[in-house]
Amino acid sequence: MPASDYAGLWKLLYDWQTIIAGAAAILGGGIAYRAGVIQAEATRQAAEKQTSAIKSALQAESIMKLMDKFDSEHFLEK
């Protein structure tokens, strides 16, 4: 039965179903948006941790190379 054929109690029920479905859609969209924001924040934090770990590894590698260079016999002779 098309919506225009609803009258009385059926029209009221049809209108409430539309309102509830609209509210559920808005709520679902809000939940999806919030989940996306949370996921983006988690991704950013993971990227920062990984960047920090890479920096630490590169610093350690640089220090080791400098120590090898300055402790070498050739450098000590000079």
N, CA, C, O and CB atoms as a CASP TS submission, in Angstrom:
PFRMAT TS
TARGET T0000
AUTHOR 0000-0000-0000
METHOD Language model
MODEL 1
PARENT N/A
ATOM      1  N   MET     1       0.839  -1.163   0.000  1.00  0.00           N
ATOM      2  CA  MET     1       0.000   0.000   0.000  1.00  0.00           C
ATOM      3  C   MET     1       0.899   1.246   0.000  1.00  0.00           C
ATOM      4  O   MET     1       1.751   1.364   0.880  1.00  0.00           O
ATOM      5  CB  MET     1      -0.963  -0.013   1.218  1.00  0.00           C
ATOM      6  N   PRO     2       0.744   2.177  -0.949  1.00  0.00           N
ATOM      7  CA  PRO     2       1.574   3.388  -0.983  1.00  0.00           C
ATOM      8  C   PRO     2       1.307   4.277   0.223  1.00  0.00           C
ATOM      9  O   PRO     2       0.248   4.186   0.844  1.00  0.00           O
ATOM     10  CB  PRO     2       1.321   4.173  -2.273  1.00  0.00           C
ATOM     11  N   ALA     3       2.256   5.127   0.550  1.00  0.00           N
ATOM     12  CA  ALA     3       2.140   5.992   1.723  1.00  0.00           C
ATOM     13  C   ALA     3       0.927   6.904   1.643  1.00  0.00           C
ATOM     14  O   ALA     3       0.348   7.236   2.678  1.00  0.00           O
ATOM     15  CB  ALA     3       3.394   6.826   1.881  1.00  0.00           C
ATOM     16  N   SER     4       0.527   7.316   0.459  1.00  0.00           N
ATOM     17  CA  SER     4      -0.616   8.227   0.326  1.00  0.00           C
ATOM     18  C   SER     4      -1.924   7.548   0.716  1.00  0.00           C
ATOM     19  O   SER     4      -2.895   8.242   1.019  1.00  0.00           O
ATOM     20  CB  SER     4      -0.712   8.751  -1.107  1.00  0.00           C
ATOM     21  N   ASP     5      -1.986   6.219   0.718  1.00  0.00           N
ATOM     22  CA  ASP     5      -3.202   5.487   1.081  1.00  0.00           C
ATOM     23  C   ASP     5      -3.346   5.303   2.587  1.00  0.00           C
ATOM     24  O   ASP     5      -4.394   4.858   3.055  1.00  0.00           O
ATOM     25  CB  ASP     5      -3.212   4.135   0.405  1.00  0.00           C
ATOM     26  N   TYR     6      -2.307   5.639   3.353  1.00  0.00           N
ATOM     27  CA  TYR     6      -2.376   5.476   4.800  1.00  0.00           C
ATOM     28  C   TYR     6      -3.234   6.590   5.397  1.00  0.00           C
ATOM     29  O   TYR     6      -3.156   7.742   4.969  1.00  0.00           O
ATOM     30  CB  TYR     6      -0.955   5.481   5.426  1.00  0.00           C
ATOM     31  N   ALA     7      -4.049   6.238   6.385  1.00  0.00           N
ATOM     32  CA  ALA     7      -4.879   7.224   7.071  1.00  0.00           C
ATOM     33  C   ALA     7      -5.034   6.792   8.519  1.00  0.00           C
ATOM     34  O   ALA     7      -4.927   5.610   8.845  1.00  0.00           O
ATOM     35  CB  ALA     7      -6.270   7.379   6.380  1.00  0.00           C
ATOM     36  N   GLY     8      -5.286   7.760   9.374  1.00  0.00           N
ATOM     37  CA  GLY     8      -5.535   7.462  10.779  1.00  0.00           C
ATOM     38  C   GLY     8      -4.352   6.817  11.460  1.00  0.00           C
ATOM     39  O   GLY     8      -3.233   7.326  11.392  1.00  0.00           O
ATOM     40  N   LEU     9      -4.595   5.700  12.116  1.00  0.00           N
ATOM     41  CA  LEU     9      -3.567   4.992  12.865  1.00  0.00           C
ATOM     42  C   LEU     9      -2.443   4.513  11.946  1.00  0.00           C
ATOM     43  O   LEU     9      -1.277   4.562  12.339  1.00  0.00           O
ATOM     44  CB  LEU     9      -4.179   3.807  13.609  1.00  0.00           C
ATOM     45  N   TRP    10      -2.758   4.060  10.751  1.00  0.00           N
ATOM     46  CA  TRP    10      -1.730   3.580   9.815  1.00  0.00           C
ATOM     47  C   TRP    10      -0.789   4.713   9.401  1.00  0.00           C
ATOM     48  O   TRP    10       0.413   4.495   9.251  1.00  0.00           O
ATOM     49  CB  TRP    10      -2.388   2.959   8.566  1.00  0.00           C
ATOM     50  N   LYS    11      -1.328   5.915   9.216  1.00  0.00           N
ATOM     51  CA  LYS    11      -0.476   7.051   8.852  1.00  0.00           C
ATOM     52  C   LYS    11       0.455   7.384  10.005  1.00  0.00           C
ATOM     53  O   LYS    11       1.642   7.636   9.795  1.00  0.00           O
ATOM     54  CB  LYS    11      -1.330   8.284   8.474  1.00  0.00           C
ATOM     55  N   LEU    12      -0.079   7.386  11.229  1.00  0.00           N
ATOM     56  CA  LEU    12       0.747   7.653  12.399  1.00  0.00           C
ATOM     57  C   LEU    12       1.871   6.618  12.516  1.00  0.00           C
ATOM     58  O   LEU    12       3.020   6.970  12.784  1.00  0.00           O
ATOM     59  CB  LEU    12      -0.115   7.654  13.674  1.00  0.00           C
ATOM     60  N   LEU    13       1.533   5.348  12.314  1.00  0.00           N
ATOM     61  CA  LEU    13       2.540   4.287  12.366  1.00  0.00           C
ATOM     62  C   LEU    13       3.583   4.467  11.265  1.00  0.00           C
ATOM     63  O   LEU    13       4.779   4.298  11.502  1.00  0.00           O
ATOM     64  CB  LEU    13       1.873   2.910  12.242  1.00  0.00           C
ATOM     65  N   TYR    14       3.125   4.811  10.061  1.00  0.00           N
ATOM     66  CA  TYR    14       4.052   5.025   8.942  1.00  0.00           C
ATOM     67  C   TYR    14       4.993   6.190   9.252  1.00  0.00           C
ATOM     68  O   TYR    14       6.195   6.098   9.003  1.00  0.00           O
ATOM     69  CB  TYR    14       3.272   5.298   7.626  1.00  0.00           C
ATOM     70  N   ASP    15       4.456   7.279   9.791  1.00  0.00           N
ATOM     71  CA  ASP    15       5.285   8.432  10.126  1.00  0.00           C
ATOM     72  C   ASP    15       6.309   8.081  11.202  1.00  0.00           C
ATOM     73  O   ASP    15       7.462   8.497  11.096  1.00  0.00           O
ATOM     74  CB  ASP    15       4.411   9.598  10.593  1.00  0.00           C
ATOM     75  N   TRP    16       5.927   7.329  12.233  1.00  0.00           N
ATOM     76  CA  TRP    16       6.850   6.945  13.282  1.00  0.00           C
ATOM     77  C   TRP    16       7.950   6.023  12.763  1.00  0.00           C
ATOM     78  O   TRP    16       9.104   6.129  13.177  1.00  0.00           O
ATOM     79  CB  TRP    16       6.100   6.273  14.410  1.00  0.00           C
ATOM     80  N   GLN    17       7.590   5.128  11.863  1.00  0.00           N
ATOM     81  CA  GLN    17       8.601   4.242  11.273  1.00  0.00           C
ATOM     82  C   GLN    17       9.633   5.058  10.503  1.00  0.00           C
ATOM     83  O   GLN    17      10.827   4.765  10.556  1.00  0.00           O
ATOM     84  CB  GLN    17       7.939   3.198  10.341  1.00  0.00           C
ATOM     85  N   THR    18       9.172   6.081   9.788  1.00  0.00           N
ATOM     86  CA  THR    18      10.085   6.937   9.030  1.00  0.00           C
ATOM     87  C   THR    18      10.995   7.716   9.970  1.00  0.00           C
ATOM     88  O   THR    18      12.196   7.829   9.726  1.00  0.00           O
ATOM     89  CB  THR    18       9.298   7.905   8.131  1.00  0.00           C
ATOM     90  N   ILE    19      10.428   8.250  11.039  1.00  0.00           N
ATOM     91  CA  ILE    19      11.219   9.013  12.001  1.00  0.00           C
ATOM     92  C   ILE    19      12.251   8.113  12.681  1.00  0.00           C
ATOM     93  O   ILE    19      13.411   8.497  12.827  1.00  0.00           O
ATOM     94  CB  ILE    19      10.304   9.668  13.055  1.00  0.00           C
ATOM     95  N   ILE    20      11.834   6.929  13.092  1.00  0.00           N
ATOM     96  CA  ILE    20      12.757   6.000  13.750  1.00  0.00           C
ATOM     97  C   ILE    20      13.863   5.566  12.787  1.00  0.00           C
ATOM     98  O   ILE    20      15.030   5.505  13.174  1.00  0.00           O
ATOM     99  CB  ILE    20      11.997   4.765  14.278  1.00  0.00           C
ATOM    100  N   ALA    21      13.506   5.265  11.542  1.00  0.00           N
ATOM    101  CA  ALA    21      14.521   4.865  10.557  1.00  0.00           C
ATOM    102  C   ALA    21      15.496   6.002  10.298  1.00  0.00           C
ATOM    103  O   ALA    21      16.699   5.769  10.177  1.00  0.00           O
ATOM    104  CB  ALA    21      13.858   4.430   9.237  1.00  0.00           C
ATOM    105  N   GLY    22      14.994   7.232  10.211  1.00  0.00           N
ATOM    106  CA  GLY    22      15.878   8.385  10.014  1.00  0.00           C
ATOM    107  C   GLY    22      16.809   8.593  11.184  1.00  0.00           C
ATOM    108  O   GLY    22      18.000   8.849  11.004  1.00  0.00           O
ATOM    109  N   ALA    23      16.263   8.482  12.399  1.00  0.00           N
ATOM    110  CA  ALA    23      17.092   8.635  13.596  1.00  0.00           C
ATOM    111  C   ALA    23      18.153   7.538  13.671  1.00  0.00           C
ATOM    112  O   ALA    23      19.297   7.799  14.041  1.00  0.00           O
ATOM    113  CB  ALA    23      16.217   8.612  14.861  1.00  0.00           C
ATOM    114  N   ALA    24      17.773   6.321  13.321  1.00  0.00           N
ATOM    115  CA  ALA    24      18.738   5.210  13.332  1.00  0.00           C
ATOM    116  C   ALA    24      19.843   5.450  12.299  1.00  0.00           C
ATOM    117  O   ALA    24      21.010   5.149  12.553  1.00  0.00           O
ATOM    118  CB  ALA    24      18.023   3.862  13.046  1.00  0.00           C
ATOM    119  N   ALA    25      19.476   5.986  11.147  1.00  0.00           N
ATOM    120  CA  ALA    25      20.477   6.274  10.108  1.00  0.00           C
ATOM    121  C   ALA    25      21.444   7.356  10.582  1.00  0.00           C
ATOM    122  O   ALA    25      22.652   7.248  10.373  1.00  0.00           O
ATOM    123  CB  ALA    25      19.788   6.715   8.793  1.00  0.00           C
ATOM    124  N   ILE    26      20.910   8.402  11.222  1.00  0.00           N
ATOM    125  CA  ILE    26      21.771   9.467  11.736  1.00  0.00           C
ATOM    126  C   ILE    26      22.685   8.927  12.830  1.00  0.00           C
ATOM    127  O   ILE    26      23.877   9.234  12.848  1.00  0.00           O
ATOM    128  CB  ILE    26      20.925  10.637  12.276  1.00  0.00           C
ATOM    129  N   LEU    27      22.140   8.132  13.734  1.00  0.00           N
ATOM    130  CA  LEU    27      22.937   7.534  14.804  1.00  0.00           C
ATOM    131  C   LEU    27      24.027   6.626  14.226  1.00  0.00           C
ATOM    132  O   LEU    27      25.176   6.668  14.666  1.00  0.00           O
ATOM    133  CB  LEU    27      22.032   6.736  15.765  1.00  0.00           C
ATOM    134  N   GLY    28      23.660   5.814  13.248  1.00  0.00           N
ATOM    135  CA  GLY    28      24.641   4.926  12.613  1.00  0.00           C
ATOM    136  C   GLY    28      25.748   5.714  11.932  1.00  0.00           C
ATOM    137  O   GLY    28      26.918   5.335  11.997  1.00  0.00           O
ATOM    138  N   GLY    29      25.383   6.803  11.283  1.00  0.00           N
ATOM    139  CA  GLY    29      26.400   7.645  10.650  1.00  0.00           C
ATOM    140  C   GLY    29      27.332   8.258  11.674  1.00  0.00           C
ATOM    141  O   GLY    29      28.540   8.338  11.451  1.00  0.00           O
ATOM    142  N   GLY    30      26.775   8.695  12.802  1.00  0.00           N
ATOM    143  CA  GLY    30      27.607   9.258  13.865  1.00  0.00           C
ATOM    144  C   GLY    30      28.558   8.239  14.453  1.00  0.00           C
ATOM    145  O   GLY    30      29.720   8.544  14.722  1.00  0.00           O
ATOM    146  N   ILE    31      28.072   7.042  14.651  1.00  0.00           N
ATOM    147  CA  ILE    31      28.927   5.961  15.190  1.00  0.00           C
ATOM    148  C   ILE    31      30.040   5.616  14.194  1.00  0.00           C
ATOM    149  O   ILE    31      31.189   5.418  14.588  1.00  0.00           O
ATOM    150  CB  ILE    31      28.075   4.689  15.506  1.00  0.00           C
ATOM    151  N   ALA    32      29.700   5.545  12.927  1.00  0.00           N
ATOM    152  CA  ALA    32      30.712   5.244  11.903  1.00  0.00           C
ATOM    153  C   ALA    32      31.766   6.348  11.837  1.00  0.00           C
ATOM    154  O   ALA    32      32.956   6.068  11.698  1.00  0.00           O
ATOM    155  CB  ALA    32      30.046   5.068  10.521  1.00  0.00           C
ATOM    156  N   TYR    33      31.327   7.600  11.938  1.00  0.00           N
ATOM    157  CA  TYR    33      32.267   8.718  11.915  1.00  0.00           C
ATOM    158  C   TYR    33      33.211   8.636  13.114  1.00  0.00           C
ATOM    159  O   TYR    33      34.423   8.787  12.962  1.00  0.00           O
ATOM    160  CB  TYR    33      31.512  10.065  11.913  1.00  0.00           C
ATOM    161  N   ARG    34      32.664   8.401  14.290  1.00  0.00           N
ATOM    162  CA  ARG    34      33.479   8.323  15.507  1.00  0.00           C
ATOM    163  C   ARG    34      34.469   7.156  15.435  1.00  0.00           C
ATOM    164  O   ARG    34      35.616   7.280  15.866  1.00  0.00           O
ATOM    165  CB  ARG    34      32.576   8.174  16.746  1.00  0.00           C
ATOM    166  N   ALA    35      34.021   6.036  14.893  1.00  0.00           N
ATOM    167  CA  ALA    35      34.923   4.893  14.737  1.00  0.00           C
ATOM    168  C   ALA    35      36.069   5.250  13.789  1.00  0.00           C
ATOM    169  O   ALA    35      37.210   4.845  14.009  1.00  0.00           O
ATOM    170  CB  ALA    35      34.153   3.656  14.210  1.00  0.00           C
ATOM    171  N   GLY    36      35.767   5.999  12.749  1.00  0.00           N
ATOM    172  CA  GLY    36      36.807   6.439  11.818  1.00  0.00           C
ATOM    173  C   GLY    36      37.805   7.361  12.480  1.00  0.00           C
ATOM    174  O   GLY    36      39.006   7.262  12.231  1.00  0.00           O
ATOM    175  N   VAL    37      37.317   8.264  13.327  1.00  0.00           N
ATOM    176  CA  VAL    37      38.204   9.181  14.040  1.00  0.00           C
ATOM    177  C   VAL    37      39.110   8.407  14.997  1.00  0.00           C
ATOM    178  O   VAL    37      40.307   8.678  15.083  1.00  0.00           O
ATOM    179  CB  VAL    37      37.384  10.239  14.812  1.00  0.00           C
ATOM    180  N   ILE    38      38.536   7.450  15.708  1.00  0.00           N
ATOM    181  CA  ILE    38      39.325   6.631  16.640  1.00  0.00           C
ATOM    182  C   ILE    38      40.382   5.833  15.882  1.00  0.00           C
ATOM    183  O   ILE    38      41.526   5.737  16.328  1.00  0.00           O
ATOM    184  CB  ILE    38      38.406   5.673  17.442  1.00  0.00           C
ATOM    185  N   GLN    39      40.004   5.261  14.735  1.00  0.00           N
ATOM    186  CA  GLN    39      40.960   4.480  13.937  1.00  0.00           C
ATOM    187  C   GLN    39      42.077   5.369  13.411  1.00  0.00           C
ATOM    188  O   GLN    39      43.237   4.956  13.397  1.00  0.00           O
ATOM    189  CB  GLN    39      40.245   3.783  12.765  1.00  0.00           C
ATOM    190  N   ALA    40      41.748   6.576  12.980  1.00  0.00           N
ATOM    191  CA  ALA    40      42.770   7.497  12.481  1.00  0.00           C
ATOM    192  C   ALA    40      43.753   7.867  13.591  1.00  0.00           C
ATOM    193  O   ALA    40      44.957   7.949  13.349  1.00  0.00           O
ATOM    194  CB  ALA    40      42.116   8.766  11.903  1.00  0.00           C
ATOM    195  N   GLU    41      43.253   8.089  14.792  1.00  0.00           N
ATOM    196  CA  GLU    41      44.117   8.426  15.924  1.00  0.00           C
ATOM    197  C   GLU    41      45.039   7.252  16.272  1.00  0.00           C
ATOM    198  O   GLU    41      46.222   7.447  16.553  1.00  0.00           O
ATOM    199  CB  GLU    41      43.266   8.818  17.150  1.00  0.00           C
ATOM    200  N   ALA    42      44.497   6.051  16.253  1.00  0.00           N
ATOM    201  CA  ALA    42      45.314   4.868  16.539  1.00  0.00           C
ATOM    202  C   ALA    42      46.403   4.693  15.479  1.00  0.00           C
ATOM    203  O   ALA    42      47.536   4.332  15.799  1.00  0.00           O
ATOM    204  CB  ALA    42      44.430   3.605  16.608  1.00  0.00           C
ATOM    205  N   THR    43      46.059   4.946  14.232  1.00  0.00           N
ATOM    206  CA  THR    43      47.038   4.845  13.147  1.00  0.00           C
ATOM    207  C   THR    43      48.137   5.881  13.311  1.00  0.00           C
ATOM    208  O   THR    43      49.312   5.582  13.101  1.00  0.00           O
ATOM    209  CB  THR    43      46.354   5.016  11.785  1.00  0.00           C
ATOM    210  N   ARG    44      47.756   7.117  13.690  1.00  0.00           N
ATOM    211  CA  ARG    44      48.734   8.183  13.894  1.00  0.00           C
ATOM    212  C   ARG    44      49.689   7.828  15.030  1.00  0.00           C
ATOM    213  O   ARG    44      50.897   8.036  14.916  1.00  0.00           O
ATOM    214  CB  ARG    44      48.025   9.514  14.192  1.00  0.00           C
ATOM    215  N   GLN    45      49.153   7.295  16.120  1.00  0.00           N
ATOM    216  CA  GLN    45      49.999   6.916  17.248  1.00  0.00           C
ATOM    217  C   GLN    45      50.952   5.788  16.870  1.00  0.00           C
ATOM    218  O   GLN    45      52.118   5.803  17.266  1.00  0.00           O
ATOM    219  CB  GLN    45      49.139   6.498  18.440  1.00  0.00           C
ATOM    220  N   ALA    46      50.474   4.823  16.116  1.00  0.00           N
ATOM    221  CA  ALA    46      51.338   3.715  15.684  1.00  0.00           C
ATOM    222  C   ALA    46      52.448   4.232  14.771  1.00  0.00           C
ATOM    223  O   ALA    46      53.590   3.783  14.861  1.00  0.00           O
ATOM    224  CB  ALA    46      50.508   2.626  14.956  1.00  0.00           C
ATOM    225  N   ALA    47      52.111   5.167  13.900  1.00  0.00           N
ATOM    226  CA  ALA    47      53.122   5.735  12.995  1.00  0.00           C
ATOM    227  C   ALA    47      54.174   6.511  13.781  1.00  0.00           C
ATOM    228  O   ALA    47      55.361   6.442  13.462  1.00  0.00           O
ATOM    229  CB  ALA    47      52.457   6.655  11.946  1.00  0.00           C
ATOM    230  N   GLU    48      53.746   7.253  14.809  1.00  0.00           N
ATOM    231  CA  GLU    48      54.704   7.983  15.640  1.00  0.00           C
ATOM    232  C   GLU    48      55.652   7.032  16.375  1.00  0.00           C
ATOM    233  O   GLU    48      56.851   7.296  16.465  1.00  0.00           O
ATOM    234  CB  GLU    48      53.964   8.864  16.647  1.00  0.00           C
ATOM    235  N   LYS    49      55.120   5.937  16.896  1.00  0.00           N
ATOM    236  CA  LYS    49      55.961   4.952  17.583  1.00  0.00           C
ATOM    237  C   LYS    49      56.974   4.345  16.621  1.00  0.00           C
ATOM    238  O   LYS    49      58.145   4.177  16.960  1.00  0.00           O
ATOM    239  CB  LYS    49      55.095   3.843  18.209  1.00  0.00           C
ATOM    240  N   GLN    50      56.510   4.018  15.417  1.00  0.00           N
ATOM    241  CA  GLN    50      57.406   3.415  14.439  1.00  0.00           C
ATOM    242  C   GLN    50      58.487   4.411  14.016  1.00  0.00           C
ATOM    243  O   GLN    50      59.650   4.036  13.870  1.00  0.00           O
ATOM    244  CB  GLN    50      56.614   2.928  13.211  1.00  0.00           C
ATOM    245  N   THR    51      58.111   5.675  13.819  1.00  0.00           N
ATOM    246  CA  THR    51      59.080   6.703  13.451  1.00  0.00           C
ATOM    247  C   THR    51      60.119   6.875  14.549  1.00  0.00           C
ATOM    248  O   THR    51      61.309   7.020  14.269  1.00  0.00           O
ATOM    249  CB  THR    51      58.375   8.035  13.174  1.00  0.00           C
ATOM    250  N   SER    52      59.667   6.857  15.794  1.00  0.00           N
ATOM    251  CA  SER    52      60.584   6.986  16.927  1.00  0.00           C
ATOM    252  C   SER    52      61.564   5.809  16.973  1.00  0.00           C
ATOM    253  O   SER    52      62.754   5.997  17.227  1.00  0.00           O
ATOM    254  CB  SER    52      59.794   7.072  18.247  1.00  0.00           C
ATOM    255  N   ALA    53      61.065   4.615  16.729  1.00  0.00           N
ATOM    256  CA  ALA    53      61.929   3.433  16.736  1.00  0.00           C
ATOM    257  C   ALA    53      62.967   3.503  15.614  1.00  0.00           C
ATOM    258  O   ALA    53      64.125   3.137  15.812  1.00  0.00           O
ATOM    259  CB  ALA    53      61.087   2.154  16.597  1.00  0.00           C
ATOM    260  N   ILE    54      62.554   3.966  14.456  1.00  0.00           N
ATOM    261  CA  ILE    54      63.487   4.087  13.329  1.00  0.00           C
ATOM    262  C   ILE    54      64.561   5.124  13.642  1.00  0.00           C
ATOM    263  O   ILE    54      65.738   4.909  13.352  1.00  0.00           O
ATOM    264  CB  ILE    54      62.733   4.469  12.032  1.00  0.00           C
ATOM    265  N   LYS    55      64.155   6.257  14.237  1.00  0.00           N
ATOM    266  CA  LYS    55      65.136   7.290  14.607  1.00  0.00           C
ATOM    267  C   LYS    55      66.151   6.751  15.599  1.00  0.00           C
ATOM    268  O   LYS    55      67.349   7.006  15.470  1.00  0.00           O
ATOM    269  CB  LYS    55      64.431   8.518  15.199  1.00  0.00           C
ATOM    270  N   SER    56      65.679   6.010  16.586  1.00  0.00           N
ATOM    271  CA  SER    56      66.588   5.441  17.591  1.00  0.00           C
ATOM    272  C   SER    56      67.573   4.473  16.950  1.00  0.00           C
ATOM    273  O   SER    56      68.760   4.479  17.275  1.00  0.00           O
ATOM    274  CB  SER    56      65.793   4.725  18.695  1.00  0.00           C
ATOM    275  N   ALA    57      67.082   3.649  16.046  1.00  0.00           N
ATOM    276  CA  ALA    57      67.954   2.682  15.382  1.00  0.00           C
ATOM    277  C   ALA    57      69.001   3.401  14.527  1.00  0.00           C
ATOM    278  O   ALA    57      70.166   3.005  14.509  1.00  0.00           O
ATOM    279  CB  ALA    57      67.123   1.715  14.512  1.00  0.00           C
ATOM    280  N   LEU    58      68.592   4.443  13.828  1.00  0.00           N
ATOM    281  CA  LEU    58      69.543   5.185  12.999  1.00  0.00           C
ATOM    282  C   LEU    58      70.574   5.915  13.848  1.00  0.00           C
ATOM    283  O   LEU    58      71.746   5.989  13.477  1.00  0.00           O
ATOM    284  CB  LEU    58      68.805   6.181  12.109  1.00  0.00           C
ATOM    285  N   GLN    59      70.145   6.456  14.989  1.00  0.00           N
ATOM    286  CA  GLN    59      71.101   7.120  15.883  1.00  0.00           C
ATOM    287  C   GLN    59      72.119   6.120  16.415  1.00  0.00           C
ATOM    288  O   GLN    59      73.315   6.411  16.459  1.00  0.00           O
ATOM    289  CB  GLN    59      70.366   7.804  17.055  1.00  0.00           C
ATOM    290  N   ALA    60      71.656   4.959  16.813  1.00  0.00           N
ATOM    291  CA  ALA    60      72.573   3.934  17.321  1.00  0.00           C
ATOM    292  C   ALA    60      73.546   3.496  16.233  1.00  0.00           C
ATOM    293  O   ALA    60      74.736   3.314  16.487  1.00  0.00           O
ATOM    294  CB  ALA    60      71.787   2.719  17.852  1.00  0.00           C
ATOM    295  N   GLU    61      73.029   3.329  15.024  1.00  0.00           N
ATOM    296  CA  GLU    61      73.900   2.926  13.914  1.00  0.00           C
ATOM    297  C   GLU    61      74.940   4.001  13.620  1.00  0.00           C
ATOM    298  O   GLU    61      76.101   3.686  13.359  1.00  0.00           O
ATOM    299  CB  GLU    61      73.068   2.640  12.653  1.00  0.00           C
ATOM    300  N   SER    62      74.537   5.254  13.661  1.00  0.00           N
ATOM    301  CA  SER    62      75.477   6.357  13.409  1.00  0.00           C
ATOM    302  C   SER    62      76.558   6.401  14.479  1.00  0.00           C
ATOM    303  O   SER    62      77.734   6.600  14.171  1.00  0.00           O
ATOM    304  CB  SER    62      74.732   7.704  13.359  1.00  0.00           C
ATOM    305  N   ILE    63      76.167   6.217  15.724  1.00  0.00           N
ATOM    306  CA  ILE    63      77.145   6.219  16.820  1.00  0.00           C
ATOM    307  C   ILE    63      78.137   5.076  16.644  1.00  0.00           C
ATOM    308  O   ILE    63      79.337   5.263  16.842  1.00  0.00           O
ATOM    309  CB  ILE    63      76.434   6.105  18.191  1.00  0.00           C
ATOM    310  N   MET    64      77.654   3.906  16.278  1.00  0.00           N
ATOM    311  CA  MET    64      78.544   2.756  16.077  1.00  0.00           C
ATOM    312  C   MET    64      79.533   3.024  14.937  1.00  0.00           C
ATOM    313  O   MET    64      80.715   2.702  15.053  1.00  0.00           O
ATOM    314  CB  MET    64      77.719   1.483  15.776  1.00  0.00           C
ATOM    315  N   LYS    65      79.059   3.603  13.858  1.00  0.00           N
ATOM    316  CA  LYS    65      79.950   3.909  12.727  1.00  0.00           C
ATOM    317  C   LYS    65      81.004   4.941  13.123  1.00  0.00           C
ATOM    318  O   LYS    65      82.171   4.818  12.752  1.00  0.00           O
ATOM    319  CB  LYS    65      79.135   4.424  11.522  1.00  0.00           C
ATOM    320  N   LEU    66      80.584   5.969  13.884  1.00  0.00           N
ATOM    321  CA  LEU    66      81.550   6.975  14.322  1.00  0.00           C
ATOM    322  C   LEU    66      82.569   6.377  15.280  1.00  0.00           C
ATOM    323  O   LEU    66      83.754   6.703  15.212  1.00  0.00           O
ATOM    324  CB  LEU    66      80.833   8.149  14.988  1.00  0.00           C
ATOM    325  N   MET    67      82.112   5.500  16.177  1.00  0.00           N
ATOM    326  CA  MET    67      83.045   4.848  17.095  1.00  0.00           C
ATOM    327  C   MET    67      84.050   4.000  16.322  1.00  0.00           C
ATOM    328  O   MET    67      85.242   4.014  16.630  1.00  0.00           O
ATOM    329  CB  MET    67      82.284   3.978  18.116  1.00  0.00           C
ATOM    330  N   ASP    68      83.578   3.265  15.326  1.00  0.00           N
ATOM    331  CA  ASP    68      84.487   2.449  14.512  1.00  0.00           C
ATOM    332  C   ASP    68      85.510   3.330  13.804  1.00  0.00           C
ATOM    333  O   ASP    68      86.688   2.986  13.704  1.00  0.00           O
ATOM    334  CB  ASP    68      83.695   1.619  13.478  1.00  0.00           C
ATOM    335  N   LYS    69      85.034   4.475  13.315  1.00  0.00           N
ATOM    336  CA  LYS    69      85.949   5.361  12.587  1.00  0.00           C
ATOM    337  C   LYS    69      86.984   5.969  13.534  1.00  0.00           C
ATOM    338  O   LYS    69      88.178   5.956  13.235  1.00  0.00           O
ATOM    339  CB  LYS    69      85.161   6.479  11.871  1.00  0.00           C
ATOM    340  N   PHE    70      86.537   6.501  14.672  1.00  0.00           N
ATOM    341  CA  PHE    70      87.466   7.176  15.582  1.00  0.00           C
ATOM    342  C   PHE    70      88.368   6.198  16.334  1.00  0.00           C
ATOM    343  O   PHE    70      89.451   6.585  16.774  1.00  0.00           O
ATOM    344  CB  PHE    70      86.691   8.016  16.576  1.00  0.00           C
ATOM    345  N   ASP    71      87.958   4.965  16.488  1.00  0.00           N
ATOM    346  CA  ASP    71      88.772   3.966  17.170  1.00  0.00           C
ATOM    347  C   ASP    71      89.666   3.183  16.212  1.00  0.00           C
ATOM    348  O   ASP    71      90.412   2.303  16.643  1.00  0.00           O
ATOM    349  CB  ASP    71      87.882   3.011  17.926  1.00  0.00           C
ATOM    350  N   SER    72      89.599   3.491  14.937  1.00  0.00           N
ATOM    351  CA  SER    72      90.409   2.747  13.966  1.00  0.00           C
ATOM    352  C   SER    72      91.894   3.098  14.133  1.00  0.00           C
ATOM    353  O   SER    72      92.247   4.169  14.627  1.00  0.00           O
ATOM    354  CB  SER    72      89.940   3.055  12.514  1.00  0.00           C
ATOM    355  N   GLU    73      92.737   2.175  13.713  1.00  0.00           N
ATOM    356  CA  GLU    73      94.188   2.377  13.830  1.00  0.00           C
ATOM    357  C   GLU    73      94.622   3.577  12.999  1.00  0.00           C
ATOM    358  O   GLU    73      95.480   4.353  13.418  1.00  0.00           O
ATOM    359  CB  GLU    73      94.957   1.111  13.382  1.00  0.00           C
ATOM    360  N   HIS    74      94.028   3.725  11.827  1.00  0.00           N
ATOM    361  CA  HIS    74      94.404   4.839  10.938  1.00  0.00           C
ATOM    362  C   HIS    74      94.127   6.187  11.619  1.00  0.00           C
ATOM    363  O   HIS    74      94.953   7.097  11.549  1.00  0.00           O
ATOM    364  CB  HIS    74      93.626   4.749   9.589  1.00  0.00           C
ATOM    365  N   PHE    75      92.990   6.313  12.265  1.00  0.00           N
ATOM    366  CA  PHE    75      92.634   7.567  12.912  1.00  0.00           C
ATOM    367  C   PHE    75      93.478   7.784  14.160  1.00  0.00           C
ATOM    368  O   PHE    75      93.878   8.912  14.445  1.00  0.00           O
ATOM    369  CB  PHE    75      91.146   7.585  13.265  1.00  0.00           C
ATOM    370  N   LEU    76      93.755   6.710  14.916  1.00  0.00           N
ATOM    371  CA  LEU    76      94.568   6.846  16.124  1.00  0.00           C
ATOM    372  C   LEU    76      96.000   7.264  15.802  1.00  0.00           C
ATOM    373  O   LEU    76      96.632   7.969  16.589  1.00  0.00           O
ATOM    374  CB  LEU    76      94.575   5.537  16.900  1.00  0.00           C
ATOM    375  N   GLU    77      96.519   6.830  14.641  1.00  0.00           N
ATOM    376  CA  GLU    77      97.868   7.210  14.224  1.00  0.00           C
ATOM    377  C   GLU    77      97.948   8.709  13.951  1.00  0.00           C
ATOM    378  O   GLU    77      98.961   9.353  14.223  1.00  0.00           O
ATOM    379  CB  GLU    77      98.287   6.419  12.973  1.00  0.00           C
ATOM    380  N   LYS    78      96.862   9.249  13.408  1.00  0.00           N
ATOM    381  CA  LYS    78      96.860  10.678  13.090  1.00  0.00           C
ATOM    382  C   LYS    78      96.738  11.477  14.363  1.00  0.00           C
ATOM    383  O   LYS    78      96.716  12.707  14.321  1.00  0.00           O
ATOM    384  CB  LYS    78      95.717  11.034  12.121  1.00  0.00           C
TER
END
